[in-house]
Amino acid sequence: MHSKNADIAALANLLGRTPGSVAMRLVNFASCDPILAERNIKGLSGGKDQCMPYWEEFCHDRESLMYESEQILAQLQNTTIEKKFHHILDVNTELKGESMERVVKTRVNQEVFRQMILSVYDNRCAITGINEKDLLLASHIKPWSVDVENRLNPQNGLCLSALYDRAFDKGLISIDEQYKVILSQRLKQHCTESYFEQYFGCIEGKALTIPFEDYKPNPLFLEYHRDCILQR
């Protein structure tokens, strides 16, 4: 979070501010982050009181405010959110009003979540290391439909390639307390099949690769996945 970061410089340009002022505000917000506090990283606490209300509001309503922030950003970029995210908005043109807005909001938030998760995992599958972005997905640990509050929480996501995303979603694989892969009993029934060792036997017990330790999957979310989704 420094003024020479290209993303910070680009944002500062849109806001009509200096990169140094934007970087300083980000470090103010860092002082509000409990994950950083656990690592004794204090940020710049001089602006903490001013930033904390915004931090708390966002954390308690990520879904609405993430979408609102993307709308504001699109306006600053002299475009619309529909044009900016046209590649994912193949929506039914018969939808109107609130129905259309609901679909657009959901898809935009899901795309932003994907961008966050791929960034956290350095654009690599946490199991295999595959780094072709078109093969990578942001897997929710607690499903989108189950936990509204944590839909956009980066600690509720894993970066997985398509095969393992599907297996995780269907409870054929999960992650244990040591962040190692476990296979479901249902999947192990196929252990004599030729594909089993090549794609699944070889990953059993393998530790996830998580470049940014601050955003390790939340242990409580993983416990939910093992208890409620993993096919015993």
Secondary structure, DSSP 8 states (H G I E B T S, - for coil): --TT-HHHHHHHHHHTS-HHHHHHHHHHHHTT-HHHHHTT----GGGHHHHHHHHHHHHH-HHHHHHHHHHHHHHHTTS-HHHHTTTT----TT--HHHHHHHHHHHHHHHHHHHHHHHHTTTS-TTT----GGGEEEEESS-TTT-STTTT-GGGEEEEEHHHHHHHHTTSEEE-TTSBEEE-HHHHTTTTSHHHHHHTGGGTT-B---S-GGG---HHHHHHHHHHTS--
